[in-house]
Amino acid sequence: MKEARFFFVPDAGTTNELPDEEAMHALRVLRLKSGDEMFLMDGNGCFYRAVVTLAATKRCLYEVVECIPQNPVWNGHVCIAVAPTKMMDRVEWFVEKATEIGIDEFGFLNCQFSERRMLRTVRLEKIVVSAVKQSRKAWKPIVNQMMSFKSFVTQPLKGKKYIAHCYEEIVSKDLFNELQQPVGNDDADVTVMIGPEGDFSIDEVKLAMEHGFVPVSLGPCRLRTETAALSAAMMVHLSRRII
């Protein structure tokens, strides 16, 4: 039995042609032909079973046979906001793995001690799409542009809000213990902020607390930025997962 082939097509339900990059993969790598079955994902909760109707040199047309709505596998909206590291490969690693685990949104912070002040999201979008297909996620995470720390913490955010830091003089709660507390539908959403290698400044932590963020710890060990961000994503996913 052939393995199902998945392609990312945002408007799969209203069009009949694979996007250029997906068509190239379907035709040149997988060598699909007319009559072959494939599955499309729109990144918004639906899979589609489809059949190839035309396999030309650069174009791949299809006909949708069945729309298959997917059920969420975790509760609430999960957002991890992180200060990108100087080395982009570490940011890309985090984005890929967090997508595979399960996340709804990525935020990127420009903080006082940030190593990176600018971020191009085009490549990150491609990595997210690839991870969505690899892990067969029905929803594609949102990839936001970088924004200032102040702009992020002062915007209206629903649900639980946490900021992870390493300052001993600020009392912190254990994030995983916090996430185990019963929640209702109104506060199932979770946002966790992870700072740069030099941590958030103490003034940034205090500003976040003034806007409703709870200071938290990820455990006794000091973690690299991308490791901390992935650990937070895993904790939230496990606590919100629908069994």
Secondary structure, DSSP 8 states (H G I E B T S, - for coil): -----EEE-TTTTT--B--HHHHHIIIIIS---TT-EEEEE-SBSEEEEEEEEEE-SS-EEEEEEEEEE---SBSS-EEEEE---SSHHHHHHHHHHHHHH--SEEEEEE-TT-S------HHHHHHHHHHHHHHT-SB--EEEEEEEHHHHHHS---SEEEEE---TTS--EEHHHHHTS---GGG--EEEEE--TT---HHHHHHHHHTT-EEEE--SS---HHHHHHHHHHHHHHHHB--
